[in-house]
């Protein structure tokens, strides 16, 4: 498909209809909501601001739209979901990450549904899909980014549960989340495990993280100091931690690509609008100063050797 600022998706009627409705929501109702609150990309906002967007996006069928029908979604392919991600990126909306569920919603948790027990689904993940709870994802550490095996956050067995100690950084949606999908190394082994950690647990502190270049206040450090989690909070099996963590990261990184295409569309649209409407305040003088009109020879003349 050739690059265009307004893709049509005529070859996929379902996707065409979804994109049309999504554009209407982004440019209409959501834009009005943001304007009413005076939001900018550098605003600090709370759950009170986000929850109405989560609920409305769910009512319109966008929140968790990629999920299978049994979880309220439409089972979109990655190609179809990518098209919607591109539209969200192109919108320029401050709260764009809350429409499809990137910010603490189904897009952050959907890939781990298959590892969850019935109890974990009911307590943690289905409330996220229903826009009642929010989650963040905690894998990265200061010394463990691309090299995740360098992580030092450790889960030590304690009876039937675990005691977790460590420091996670760049937990997106952390400021608004109820719980974290957190990856830790199992003490005394080379195995990793994933846990569902309630962020109000004793020994767990949520702290403002570094502000990214975008200026958004959406990241947190998650600091754990002997934080206890029960046996029902182990997601999957011991040894599944990296599979769960990196599997979620892989899907999300794939979906960053259409988001960047959308941001590129936005940048091009703003550039074209500026070029078409620009008015220059500088007026060139009809006369130039003598110094600016003095003739110059290039390269400069040099003394001939031997003269």
NUVODO-356207 format. One record per atom (N, C-alpha, C, O, CB): x, y, z; residue in three letters. Coordinates in steps of 0.2 Angstrom, whole numbers, plus 5000, padded with zeros to 4 digits. Glycine has a CB too. Example, Ala and Ser with C-alpha at 12.3 -4.5 7.8 and 13.67 -1.06 7.14 Angstrom:
<pts>
506649725039ala 506249785039ala 506649845039ala 507149835042ala 505749785045ala 506449895035ser 506849955036ser 506450005039ser 506750065040ser 507049975029ser 
</pts>
This chain:
<pts>
500449945000unk 500050005000unk 500450065000unk 500950075004unk 499550005006unk 500350114995unk 500750174995unk 500650215002unk 500150215005unk 500650214989unk 501150255004unk 501150295010unk 500650355008unk 500650385003unk 501750325012unk 500150365013unk 499750425012unk 499550445019unk 499550405024unk 499050395009unk 499350505020unk 499150535026unk 498450515029unk 498350515034unk 499150615026unk 498050485024unk 497450455026unk 497250395022unk 496950395017unk 496850515024unk 497550335025unk 497450275022unk 496650255022unk 496350275026unk 497850215026unk 496450225017unk 495750205016unk 495550135017unk 494950125020unk 495550225009unk 495950085017unk 495850015018unk 495249985015unk 494849955018unk 495750005026unk 495150005008unk 494549985004unk 494549905004unk 494049875002unk 494550014998unk 495149875004unk 495149805003unk 494949765009unk 494849705009unk 495949785002unk 494849805015unk 494649765021unk 494049815024unk 494149855028unk 495149765026unk 493449795022unk 492849835024unk 492749845032unk 492549895034unk 492149805021unk 492949785035unk 492849795043unk 493349845045unk 493249885050unk 492949725046unk 493949835043unk 494549885045unk 494349955043unk 494450005047unk 495149865043unk 494049965037unk 493950035035unk 493350065039unk 493450125041unk 493650025028unk 492850025041unk 492350055046unk 492650065053unk 492450115056unk 491749995047unk 493150025055unk 493450035062unk 493850095062unk 493850135066unk 493849975064unk 494250105056unk 494650165056unk 494250225056unk 494450275059unk 495150155050unk 493750225052unk 493250285051unk 492950305058unk 492950365060unk 492650275046unk 492750255062unk 492450275068unk 492950295073unk 492850335077unk 492150205071unk 493550265073unk 494150285077unk 494350355076unk 494450395081unk 494750235076unk 494450375070unk 494550445068unk 494050495071unk 494250545073unk 494650455060unk 493450475070unk 492850515073unk 492950525080unk 492850585083unk 492150485071unk 493150475084unk 493150475091unk 493750515093unk 493750565097unk 493150405094unk 494350505090unk 494950535091unk 494950615090unk 495150655094unk 495550515088unk 494650635084unk 494650705082unk 494050735085unk 493950805084unk 494650705075unk 493550705087unk 492950735090unk 492850735097unk 493150775101unk 492350705087unk 492550675100unk 492450675107unk 493050675111unk 493050715117unk 492050615108unk 493550645110unk 494150645114unk 494550705114unk 494750735119unk 494650585112unk 494550735108unk 494850805107unk 494450855111unk 494750895114unk 494850825100unk 493850855111unk 493450895115unk 493550885123unk 493550935127unk 492650895114unk 493650825125unk 493750805132unk 494450835134unk 494450865140unk 493750735133unk 494950825130unk 495550855132unk 495550935132unk 495850955137unk 496050825127unk 495250965127unk 495251035127unk 494851065133unk 495051115136unk 494851055121unk 494351025135unk 493951045141unk 494351045148unk 494351095152unk 493351005142unk 494850995148unk 495250995154unk 495951035153unk 496251035158unk 495450915155unk 496051055147unk 496651095146unk 497251055146unk 497751075148unk 496751145151unk 497250995144unk 497750945144unk 498250955139unk 498150975133unk 497550875143unk 498950945140unk 499450945136unk 499850885137unk 499750845141unk 499951015137unk 500350875132unk 500750805133unk 501150805139unk 501450755141unk 501150805127unk 501250865142unk 501650875148unk 501250875155unk 501550895160unk 502150925148unk 500650875154unk 500150875160unk 500250815164unk 500450765162unk 499450885158unk 500150825171unk 500150775176unk 499350755177unk 499050805179unk 500450795182unk 499150695175unk 498450685176unk 498450615180unk 498850585181unk 498150675169unk 497850605183unk 497650555187unk 497150505185unk 496950515179unk 497450585194unk 497050455189unk 496550405186unk 495850435185unk 495550415181unk 496450345192unk 495750485189unk 495050525188unk 495050545180unk 494450555178unk 494950585193unk 495550565177unk 495550595171unk 495550535166unk 495250535160unk 496150635169unk 495850485167unk 495950425163unk 495350375162unk 495150355157unk 496550385164unk 495050365168unk 494550315168unk 493950325164unk 493650285161unk 494250305175unk 493750395163unk 493150405158unk 493350385151unk 492950365147unk 492950475159unk 494050395149unk 494250375143unk 494250305142unk 494050275137unk 494950405141unk 494450265147unk 494450195147unk 493750165146unk 493650125141unk 494850165153unk 493350195150unk 492650165149unk 492350185143unk 491950145140unk 492250195155unk 492450245140unk 492050265134unk 492350225128unk 492050205124unk 492150345133unk 493050215128unk 493350175123unk 493150105123unk 493050075118unk 494150185124unk 492950085129unk 492650015129unk 491950015127unk 491849965123unk 492749985137unk 491550065128unk 490950065126unk 490850065118unk 490450035115unk 490550125128unk 491350105115unk 491450105108unk 491750045105unk 491750045098unk 491850175106unk 492050005109unk 492249935106unk 493049945104unk 493249895101unk 491949925100unk 493349995106unk 494050005105unk 494549975110unk 495049945109unk 494250075103unk 494349975116unk 494749955122unk 494749885122unk 494249845124unk 494449985129unk 495349855120unk 495449785120unk 495149755114unk 494949695114unk 495049755126unk 495149785109unk 494749765102unk 495149705099unk 494949665096unk 494749825097unk 495849705101unk 496249645098unk 496149585102unk 496249525099unk 496949665099unk 495749585107unk 495649515111unk 495149475108unk 494749495103unk 495449535118unk 495149405109unk 494649365106unk 493949385109unk 493849415114unk 494849285108unk 493449365105unk 492749375107unk 492549355114unk 492149395117unk 492249345102unk 492849305116unk 492649285123unk 492849335129unk 492649325134unk 492949215125unk 493349375127unk 493549425131unk 493349495129unk 493549545131unk 494349425132unk 492849495125unk 492549565123unk 492849595117unk 492649655115unk 492549605128unk 493349565114unk 493649595108unk 493349575101unk 492849535101unk 494449585109unk 493749585096unk 493549565089unk 494049525086unk 494049505080unk 493449625085unk 494549505090unk 495049455088unk 495449485082unk 495549445077unk 494749395086unk 495649545082unk 496049575076unk 496649545075unk 497049515079unk 496149655077unk 496849535069unk 497549515067unk 498049575069unk 497849625070unk 497549505059unk 498649555069unk 499149605070unk 499149665065unk 499249725066unk 499849575070unk 499049645059unk 498949695053unk 498449745054unk 498449805054unk 498849655046unk 497849715057unk 497249765058unk 497349805064unk 497249865064unk 496649715059unk 497649775069unk 497849815075unk 498349865074unk 498349925076unk 498049765081unk 498849845069unk 499349895067unk 499049955064unk 499250015065unk 499849865063unk 498549945060unk 498150005057unk 497850045062unk 497850105061unk 497649975052unk 497550025067unk 497250065072unk 497750095076unk 497650155078unk 496850015077unk 498350065078unk 498850095081unk 499150155077unk 499350205080unk 499450045083unk 499150145071unk 499450205066unk 498950265067unk 499250315067unk 499450175059unk 498350245067unk 497850305067unk 497850345074unk 497850405074unk 497150275066unk 497950305079unk 498050335086unk 498650375086unk 498650435089unk 498050275091unk 499250355083unk 499850385083unk 499750455079unk 500050505081unk 500450345080unk 499350445074unk 499350505069unk 498850565072unk 498850615069unk 499050485062unk 498450545077unk 497950585080unk 498250645084unk 497950705083unk 497450555084unk 498850645087unk 499050695091unk 498750705098unk 498850755101unk 499050755087unk 498250655099unk 497950665106unk 498350655112unk 498850605111unk 497350615106unk 498250695117unk 498650685123unk 498550615126unk 498950585129unk 498450735128unk 497850595126unk 497750535129unk 497650475125unk 497250425126unk 497050535133unk 498050475119unk 497950425114unk 498150355116unk 497850305114unk 498350445108unk 498550345121unk 498750285124unk 498250245128unk 498250195130unk 499350285128unk 497650285130unk 497150255134unk 496550225129unk 496150195132unk 496850305138unk 496550235123unk 496050225118unk 496050145117unk 495450115117unk 496050265112unk 496550115115unk 496650045114unk 496850005120unk 496749945119unk 497050035108unk 497050035125unk 497250005131unk 497949995132unk 498249955135unk 496949935131unk 498350045129unk 499150035130unk 499250055137unk 499750025140unk 499450085125unk 498950115139unk 499150145146unk 498750105151unk 498250125154unk 498950215146unk 499050045153unk 498850005159unk 498249965157unk 497949935162unk 498650055164unk 498049955151unk 497449925149unk 497649855146unk 498149825147unk 497049965145unk 497149835142unk 497149765139unk 497749755134unk 498049695134unk 496549755134unk 498049805131unk 498649795127unk 499249785131unk 499749755129unk 498749855122unk 499249805137unk 499749785142unk 499749715145unk 500249685147unk 499849835147unk 499149695145unk 499049625149unk 498749575144unk 498849515146unk 498549635154unk 498549585138unk 498249535134unk 498649475132unk 498349425132unk 498049565128unk 499249485131unk 499749435129unk 499849385135unk 500149325133unk 500349455126unk 499649395141unk 499849355146unk 499249315149unk 499249275153unk 500149385152unk 498649325145unk 498049295148unk 498149215148unk 497849185152unk 497449315143unk 498449185143unk 498449115143unk 498849085148unk 498849025149unk 498849095136unk 499249125152unk 499649095158unk 499249105164unk 499449075169unk 500349135158unk 498749135164unk 498349155171unk 497949095173unk 497649065168unk 497949215170unk 497849085179unk 497349035182unk 496649075182unk 496649135181unk 497549015189unk 496149035183unk 495549065184unk 495449115189unk 495149165188unk 494949005185unk 495749105195unk 495749155200unk 496149215198unk 495949275199unk 496149125206unk 496749215194unk 497049265192unk 496649305187unk 496749375187unk 497749245189unk 496349275183unk 495949305178unk 495349345181unk 495249405180unk 495549255173unk 495049315186unk 494549355189unk 494749415194unk 494449465194unk 494149305194unk 495349405197unk 495549455202unk 495949505198unk 495849565200unk 495949425207unk 496349495193unk 496749545190unk 496649565183unk 496449615182unk 497449515190unk 496549515179unk 496649525171unk 495949545168unk 495849595164unk 496849475168unk 495349515170unk 494749525167unk 494549595170unk 494249635166unk 494249475169unk 494649615176unk 494449685178unk 494849735174unk 494649795173unk 494649695185unk 495449725172unk 495849765167unk 495449775160unk 495449825158unk 496549745166unk 495249715158unk 494849715151unk 494249755152unk 494049795147unk 494749645149unk 493949755158unk 493349795159unk 493449865161unk 492949905162unk 492949755164unk 494049885161unk 494249955162unk 494049975169unk 493950035171unk 493850005158unk 494149925174unk 494049935181unk 494649935185unk 494749975190unk 493549875184unk 495149905182unk 495849905185unk 496349925180unk 496249925174unk 496049845189unk 496949935182unk 497549955178unk 498149915180unk 498249905186unk 497650025177unk 498549895175unk 499249865177unk 499749895173unk 499749935168unk 499149795175unk 500349885176unk 500949905173unk 501449845172unk 501249785174unk 501349965177unk 501949855168unk 502449795167unk 503149815169unk 503349865167unk 502449775159unk 503449775173unk 504049785176unk 504549735175unk 504649685178unk 503949795184unk 505049745170unk 505549705168unk 506249745168unk 506749715171unk 505449675161unk 506249805166unk 506849835165unk 507149865172unk 506749875176unk 506749895161unk 507849865172unk 508149885178unk 508749935176unk 508849935170unk 508449835183unk 509049975180unk 509550015178unk 510149985174unk 510350005169unk 509850055184unk 510349925177unk 510849885173unk 510649825169unk 511049785168unk 511349865179unk 509949825168unk 509649765164unk 509149795160unk 508549795162unk 509449715169unk 509349815154unk 508849835149unk 508849785144unk 508449735144unk 509049905146unk 509249795138unk 509249745133unk 509449675136unk 509249625134unk 509649765127unk 509949685140unk 510249615144unk 509849605150unk 510049615155unk 510949625145unk 509249575149unk 508749565154unk 509049515159unk 508849515165unk 508049545152unk 509449475157unk 509749425162unk 510249455167unk 510449415172unk 510149365158unk 510349515166unk 510749555171unk 510349575177unk 510649615182unk 511149605168unk 509749565177unk 509249595182unk 509449565189unk 509749505190unk 508549575181unk 509349605194unk 509549585201unk 508949585206unk 509049565211unk 510049645204unk 508349605203unk 507749595207unk 507649515208unk 507649475204unk 507149625204unk 507649495215unk 507649425217unk 506949405221unk 506749445225unk 508249415221unk 506749355219unk 506149325222unk 506449265227unk 506649215224unk 505549295217unk 506349265233unk 506549215238unk 506049175240unk 505549205243unk 507049245243unk 505949115240unk 505449075243unk 505349085250unk 505849085254unk 505548995241unk 504749095252unk 504549105259unk 503949065260unk 503349085259unk 504449175261unk 503949005263unk 503348955264unk 503148945257unk 503448915253unk 502848995268unk 502448955256unk 502148945250unk 502249005245unk 502048995239unk 501448925250unk 502449065248unk 502449125244unk 503149145242unk 503649095242unk 502149175247unk 503249205241unk 503949235239unk 504049305243unk 503549335244unk 503949235232unk 504649315244unk 504849385246unk 505249415240unk 505849385238unk 505249385252unk 505049475238unk 505449505232unk 505749565234unk 505449605238unk 504849515226unk 506349575232unk 506749635233unk 507149655227unk 507449615223unk 507349615239unk 507049715225unk 507349745219unk 507149815217unk 506649845221unk 507249695213unk 507349835211unk 507149905209unk 507049905202unk 507549895198unk 507749955211unk 506449915199unk 506249915192unk 506149985190unk 505950025194unk 505649875191unk 506349995184unk 506350065181unk 505850065175unk 505750015172unk 507050095180unk 505650125173unk 505250135167unk 504650085166unk 504550045161unk 505750115160unk 504350085172unk 503650045172unk 503150085169unk 502850125173unk 503550015179unk 502950085163unk 502450125160unk 501850115163unk 501650055164unk 502450115152unk 501450165164unk 500750165167unk 500850155175unk 500350145178unk 500350115164unk 501450155177unk 501550145185unk 501150195189unk 500850175194unk 502250145186unk 501150255187unk 500850305191unk 500050295192unk 499750325197unk 500950375188unk 499750255187unk 499050245188unk 498850175189unk 498250155189unk 498750265181unk 499350125190unk 499150055190unk 499050035197unk 499150055202unk 499750015187unk 498649975197unk 498449945203unk 498949885205unk 499049875211unk 497749915203unk 499149855199unk 499649795200unk 500149795195unk 500049835190unk 499249735201unk 500649765196unk 501249755191unk 501349685189unk 501249635193unk 501849785193unk 501449675182unk 501649605180unk 502449615180unk 502749645176unk 501449585173unk 502749585185unk 503449595187unk 503849525186unk 503649475188unk 503449615194unk 504449535183unk 504849485182unk 505449485187unk 505749535188unk 505149485175unk 505649425190unk 506149425195unk 506549365194unk 506349315191unk 505949435202unk 507149365196unk 507649305196unk 507449265203unk 507349295208unk 508349325196unk 507449205202unk 507249155208unk 507949145212unk 508449125209unk 506949085206unk 507949165218unk 508549165222unk 508849095222unk 508549045222unk 508349175229unk 509549095221unk 509849025221unk 509848985215unk 510048935215unk 509648985226unk 509649015209unk 509548985203unk 509649025197unk 509649085198unk 508848945203unk 509548995191unk 509649035185unk 508949045182unk 508849065176unk 510049005180unk 508449025186unk 507749035183unk 507449095185unk 507649135189unk 507248975187unk 506949115181unk 506549185181unk 505849165182unk 505549115180unk 506649225175unk 505449205186unk 504749195187unk 504349265186unk 504649315187unk 504649165193unk 503749265184unk 503349315183unk 502849315189unk 502549265191unk 502949325176unk 502749375192unk 502249385197unk 501749445196unk 501949495193unk 502649395204unk 501149435199unk 500649485199unk 500749525206unk 500449495211unk 499949465198unk 501049585206unk 501149615212unk 500749675213unk 500749725209unk 501949635212unk 500349675219unk 499849725220unk 500349785223unk 500749775227unk 499349705226unk 500249845220unk 500649895221unk 500549935228unk 500949975230unk 500649945215unk 500049915231unk 499949945238unk 500149895243unk 499949905249unk 499249955239unk 500549845241unk 500749795246unk 501349825251unk 501649865248unk 501049725242unk 501349795257unk 501949815261unk 502549805258unk 502649745255unk 501849785268unk 503049845258unk 503649835255unk 503749855248unk 504249845245unk 503849765256unk 503149875245unk 503149905238unk 503049975238unk 502550005240unk 502649865234unk 503550015234unk 503450085233unk 503450105226unk 503850075222unk 504050115237unk 502950145224unk 502950175217unk 503250245218unk 502950285221unk 502250165215unk 503750255214unk 504050325214unk 504050355207unk 504150315202unk 504750315217unk 504050415206unk 504150445199unk 504750425196unk 505250425199unk 504050525200unk 504750415190unk 505350395186unk 505550455182unk 505350505183unk 505250335181unk 506150445178unk 506350495174unk 505850515169unk 505450475166unk 507050475170unk 505750575167unk 505350605162unk 505650595155unk 506150615154unk 505150675164unk 505350555151unk 505550545144unk 505550615140unk 505350665142unk 505250495140unk 505850615134unk 505950675130unk 505250695128unk 505150755127unk 506350655124unk 504750655128unk 504050675126unk 503750725132unk 503250755130unk 503650615125unk 504050725138unk 503750765143unk 503250725147unk 502950755151unk 503550825140unk 503050665145unk 502450635148unk 502650605155unk 503250585156unk 502150575144unk 502150615160unk 502250585166unk 501950515167unk 501450515170unk 502050635172unk 502150465164unk 501850405163unk 502250345166unk 502050285165unk 501650395156unk 502850365168unk 503350305170unk 503450305178unk 503350355181unk 504050315167unk 503550245180unk 503750245187unk 504350195189unk 504450155185unk 503150215191unk 504650205194unk 505050155197unk 504650115202unk 504250145206unk 505750195201unk 504750055202unk 504450005207unk 504949975211unk 505449935209unk 504049945203unk 504949995217unk 505449975222unk 505149925227unk 504649935230unk 505750035226unk 505549865228unk 505249815232unk 505749795237unk 506349785236unk 505049755228unk 505549795243unk 505949785249unk 505649725253unk 505249745258unk 506149845253unk 505849665252unk 505549615255unk 504849605255unk 504449595260unk 505749615263unk 504549625249unk 503849625247unk 503549555247unk 503849515242unk 503749665241unk 503049535251unk 502849465250unk 502249465245unk 501849505245unk 502549445257unk 502349405241unk 501749385236unk 501549315238unk 502049275239unk 501949395229unk 500949305238unk 500749235239unk 500749185233unk 500949205228unk 499949235241unk 500649125234unk 500749075229unk 500249085223unk 500449065217unk 500649005232unk 499649115224unk 499249135219unk 499449195215unk 499049205210unk 498549145222unk 499949225216unk 500249275212unk 500749265208unk 501049305204unk 500449335217unk 500949195208unk 501449175203unk 501149165196unk 500649125196unk 501849105205unk 501349195191unk 501049195184unk 501349135180unk 501949145179unk 501049265181unk 501049085178unk 501349035175unk 501748985180unk 501548985186unk 501849055169unk 502248965178unk 502748925182unk 503348955183unk 503548995179unk 502848855179unk 503748935188unk 504448955189unk 504848935183unk 504748875181unk 504748925196unk 505148975180unk 505548965174unk 505248995168unk 505549005162unk 505648895173unk 504549015169unk 504249045163unk 504349125163unk 504049155158unk 503449035164unk 504749155167unk 504749225168unk 504949265162unk 504649305160unk 505149245173unk 505549245159unk 505749275153unk 505349265147unk 505249305143unk 506449255151unk 505049205146unk 504549185141unk 503949235141unk 503749265136unk 504349115141unk 503749245147unk 503149285148unk 503349365147unk 502949395143unk 502849285155unk 503849385150unk 504149455149unk 504349465142unk 504049515139unk 504649465154unk 504749435139unk 504949445132unk 504449435127unk 504449465122unk 505649405131unk 504049385128unk 503449375124unk 503049435123unk 502749455118unk 503049315126unk 502849465129unk 502449525129unk 502849585126unk 502549625122unk 502249545136unk 503449595127unk 503849645124unk 503949635117unk 503849685113unk 504549645127unk 504049575114unk 504049565107unk 503449595103unk 503549625098unk 504149495106unk 502849575106unk 502249595103unk 502149675103unk 501949705098unk 501649565106unk 502349705108unk 502249775109unk 502749815105unk 502649865102unk 502349795116unk 503349785104unk 503849815100unk 503649815092unk 503749865089unk 504549785101unk 503349755091unk 503049755084unk 502549805083unk 502549845077unk 502749685083unk 502149825088unk 501649875087unk 501849945088unk 501549995086unk 501049855092unk 502549955090unk 502750015090unk 502950045083unk 502850105081unk 503450025094unk 503049995078unk 503150015071unk 502550055068unk 502650115065unk 503349955067unk 501950035068unk 501450075065unk 501250135069unk 501050185066unk 500750025065unk 501450135075unk 501350195079unk 501850245077unk 501650305076unk 501450185087unk 502450225075unk 502950275073unk 502650305066unk 502750365064unk 503650245072unk 502350255062unk 502150285055unk 501550335056unk 501550385053unk 501850225051unk 501150325061unk 500650375063unk 500950435065unk 500750495063unk 500150345068unk 501450435069unk 501850495072unk 502150535066unk 502150595066unk 502350475077unk 502350495061unk 502650525055unk 502150555051unk 502250615049unk 503050475051unk 501550525050unk 500950565047unk 500850625050unk 500650675047unk 500350515047unk 500850625057unk 500650685061unk 501150745060unk 500950795059unk 500650665068unk 501850725060unk 502350775059unk 502250805052unk 502350865051unk 503050735060unk 502150755047unk 502050785040unk 501450835039unk 501550885036unk 502050725035unk 500950815042unk 500350855042unk 500450925045unk 500250975042unk 499750815045unk 500750925051unk 500950985054unk 501451025050unk 501351085049unk 501250975061unk 501950995047unk 502351025043unk 502051065037unk 502151115035unk 502950985040unk 501651025033unk 501251045027unk 500851105029unk 500751155026unk 500850995024unk 500451105035unk 500051155037unk 500451215039unk 500251275037unk 499651135044unk 501051215042unk 501451265043unk 501651305037unk 501651365036unk 502051245048unk 501951255032unk 502151285026unk 501651325022unk 501751375019unk 502451225022unk 501051305022unk 500451335019unk 500251395022unk 499951445018unk 499851285018unk 500351405028unk 500051465032unk 500551505035unk 500351555038unk 499551435037unk 501151495034unk 501751535037unk 501651605034unk 501651615028unk 502351495036unk 501751655039unk 501851725037unk 502551745040unk 502651735046unk 501251765040unk 502951765036unk 503651795038unk 503551865041unk 503351905037unk 504151785033unk 503851875047unk 503851945049unk 504451985047unk 504552045048unk 503851945057unk 504951945044unk 505551975042unk 505452005035unk 505251965030unk 506151925042unk 505652065033unk 505652095027unk 506352115024unk 506652155028unk 505152165027unk 506452095019unk 507152105016unk 507152185014unk 506752205010unk 507352055010unk 507652215015unk 507752285013unk 507952285006unk 508352245003unk 508352315017unk 507652335002unk 507852334995unk 508552354993unk 508852344988unk 507352384991unk 508852384998unk 509552394998unk 509952355003unk 509752355009unk 509652474999unk 510452335000unk 510952295005unk 511552335007unk 511752385003unk 511152225001unk 511752325012unk 512352365015unk 512952355010unk 513052295007unk 512552345022unk 513352405010unk 513952395005unk 514452335007unk 514652305003unk 514452455006unk 514452315013unk 514852265015unk 514652195013unk 514952145011unk 514952255023unk 513952195012unk 513652135010unk 513652125002unk 513552064999unk 512952125012unk 513752174999unk 513852174991unk 514552174989unk 514652174983unk 513452234988unk 515052184993unk 515752184991unk 515852124987unk 515752064990unk 516152204997unk 516152124981unk 516352064978unk 516852034981unk 517352064984unk 516552084970unk 516851964980unk 517351924983unk 517551874978unk 517151854974unk 517051894990unk 518151854978unk 518451804974unk 518551744978unk 518851744983unk 519051834970unk 518351684975unk 518451624978unk 518751574973unk 518451564968unk 517851594982unk 519251544975unk 519651544981unk 520051614981unk 520151644975unk 520151494982unk 520251634987unk 520651704987unk 521251694983unk 521651644982unk 520751724994unk 521451754980unk 522051764976unk 522651744981unk 522651764987unk 522151834973unk 523151714978unk 523751704982unk 524351724978unk 524351734972unk 523851624983unk 524951734982unk 525551764978unk 525851704975unk 525951654977unk 526051794984unk 526051724968unk 526351664964unk 526951654967unk 527351694969unk 526351694957unk 527151584967unk 527751564970unk 528351594965unk 528351594959unk 527851484970unk 528851624969unk 529451654965unk 529351724963unk 529751754960unk 529551604959unk 528751754964unk 528651824962unk 529051864967unk 529051924966unk 527851844962unk 
</pts>
